[in-house]
Amino acid sequence: MIMNKFIKENWIKIIAVIILLCAVLDNPYGYYQFLRWSIMIIGGYSAYLSYISKKNNWTFIFIAITVLFNPIIPFYFSKDVWQILDIVTAVIFSYSLINNKNK
């Protein structure tokens, strides 16, 4: 019951972690466009939820993720750098899930 509630409240962050971890595989270019849009949207939504929950540190972290992954004014890095950023961002989303679960 508790796990079901946790998944219900955090499914979008779980999806973000999966999308980010799959990005380290060899994917077509379209996947990375999908990744940018989806992580930008999930990051923005997570920033909004953090803001209304008065979790200012998480709000700024998710805003930074939203800006980093935005496809409108993109940042250009090498594939190796993006893979590191994808993993670090997946860890951040995972940590926010664990942090949220503990409270």
Secondary structure as UniProt FT lines:
FT   HELIX           2..22
FT   TURN            23..24
FT   HELIX           29..52
FT   TURN            53..54
FT   HELIX           56..69
FT   HELIX           79..101
//
